[in-house]
């Protein structure tokens, strides 16, 4: 079952986010329940999320936010994270999360959904390709430290 992320899901989402960080060899995020609650539900919330449940347990999530490109007049739904626990993989929950986000993007008038996939994560690349996603080679991702 896919549903909106709620405050009572915070501990499960933190646990899954930490597993995702380990999976892609990122530093484990220093997330607290209060901090994540403010980021998702506070006055200046910066993301929304959906959770995937199986047998009453949260076994996956997708975090997303809105983007806008002025020069193309394009609304974009950006997926920052998508994670399904190891024991729940290959049960269709990742595809169900993507389907739900496609619906959200359509309802918001978005032009596309964007996300990043680590070059080494060939399993994720195959998953997204099966769902119709394609790699873009016309831009490079740049970051600037603050």
Legacy VTK file of the C-alpha trace (Angstrom):
# vtk DataFile Version 3.0
C-alpha trace
ASCII
DATASET POLYDATA
POINTS 146 float
0.000 0.000 0.000
1.266 3.489 -0.867
0.212 6.463 1.232
1.331 9.911 2.324
4.183 10.156 4.821
2.839 10.985 8.291
4.509 12.090 11.516
4.159 8.611 13.017
6.356 7.276 10.151
9.372 9.414 11.024
11.397 6.719 12.832
10.854 4.223 10.003
11.824 6.753 7.327
14.976 7.717 9.247
15.942 4.024 9.461
15.366 3.539 5.731
17.212 6.765 4.830
20.221 5.558 6.813
20.131 2.226 4.957
19.922 4.066 1.638
22.982 6.134 2.552
24.917 2.958 3.343
23.728 1.344 0.100
25.120 4.192 -2.035
28.229 4.690 0.130
27.175 8.104 1.431
27.814 9.177 5.006
24.962 8.073 7.276
22.766 11.146 7.739
22.524 12.701 11.167
18.732 12.765 11.265
16.616 13.236 14.356
12.872 12.802 14.671
12.462 16.478 15.500
14.680 17.610 12.647
13.011 15.412 10.045
9.605 16.426 11.368
10.471 20.087 10.813
11.832 19.400 7.318
8.681 17.535 6.298
5.911 19.099 8.354
7.273 22.384 9.697
6.367 25.915 8.725
9.087 25.891 6.045
8.804 22.257 4.939
11.263 21.412 2.169
10.012 18.028 1.005
7.066 15.685 0.902
7.108 11.912 0.892
5.138 8.783 0.263
5.623 5.557 2.175
5.178 1.963 1.084
3.649 -0.452 3.566
3.631 -4.229 3.631
1.913 -6.212 6.384
1.373 -2.984 8.313
5.069 -2.054 8.326
6.742 0.849 6.510
9.171 -0.854 4.135
9.897 1.953 1.701
9.621 5.639 0.963
10.058 8.223 -1.741
10.910 11.830 -0.900
10.186 14.558 -3.434
9.888 18.300 -3.960
8.876 20.763 -6.649
11.311 22.446 -9.024
10.721 25.101 -11.645
12.801 26.139 -14.654
12.029 29.653 -15.783
13.849 29.410 -19.119
11.678 26.431 -20.165
8.568 27.374 -18.164
8.635 23.822 -16.781
7.331 22.467 -13.510
9.329 19.432 -12.421
8.821 16.899 -9.658
12.220 16.045 -8.174
12.658 12.701 -6.413
15.470 13.102 -3.919
15.326 9.602 -2.451
13.577 6.316 -3.109
14.230 3.286 -0.936
12.644 -0.119 -0.523
13.992 -2.366 2.239
15.857 -5.485 1.151
13.139 -7.841 2.370
10.417 -5.975 0.418
12.246 -5.601 -2.906
10.870 -7.161 -6.083
7.302 -6.997 -4.738
6.249 -4.074 -6.940
6.387 -1.421 -4.221
9.052 0.698 -5.946
6.997 0.739 -9.135
3.904 1.588 -7.079
5.742 4.564 -5.541
6.742 5.774 -9.013
3.168 5.365 -10.266
1.889 7.431 -7.329
4.507 10.130 -7.981
3.587 10.216 -11.667
0.006 10.920 -10.601
1.179 13.706 -8.269
3.362 15.196 -11.013
0.466 15.112 -13.481
-1.909 16.727 -10.964
0.634 19.508 -10.349
1.074 20.196 -14.049
4.673 18.987 -14.092
6.567 18.559 -17.345
8.671 15.657 -16.020
10.019 13.809 -13.014
13.743 14.139 -12.322
16.064 12.168 -10.096
19.688 11.185 -9.743
21.077 7.657 -9.770
24.608 6.782 -8.718
26.673 5.578 -11.678
27.514 2.365 -9.826
23.881 1.578 -8.966
23.101 -0.508 -12.035
20.180 -2.240 -10.300
18.415 1.116 -9.819
19.258 2.163 -13.366
17.623 -0.992 -14.699
14.587 -0.475 -12.484
14.013 3.077 -13.718
14.675 2.144 -17.354
11.958 -0.559 -17.148
9.563 2.164 -16.009
10.369 4.341 -19.025
13.015 6.645 -17.558
15.971 7.634 -19.674
19.387 9.043 -18.897
20.016 12.579 -20.083
23.422 13.499 -21.385
22.723 17.146 -22.195
23.589 18.509 -18.730
26.196 17.789 -16.081
25.398 17.807 -12.382
27.413 20.434 -10.543
27.482 21.174 -6.827
28.774 24.167 -4.924
29.659 23.914 -1.216
28.153 26.437 1.159
LINES 1 147
146 0 1 2 3 4 5 6 7 8 9 10 11 12 13 14 15 16 17 18 19 20 21 22 23 24 25 26 27 28 29 30 31 32 33 34 35 36 37 38 39 40 41 42 43 44 45 46 47 48 49 50 51 52 53 54 55 56 57 58 59 60 61 62 63 64 65 66 67 68 69 70 71 72 73 74 75 76 77 78 79 80 81 82 83 84 85 86 87 88 89 90 91 92 93 94 95 96 97 98 99 100 101 102 103 104 105 106 107 108 109 110 111 112 113 114 115 116 117 118 119 120 121 122 123 124 125 126 127 128 129 130 131 132 133 134 135 136 137 138 139 140 141 142 143 144 145
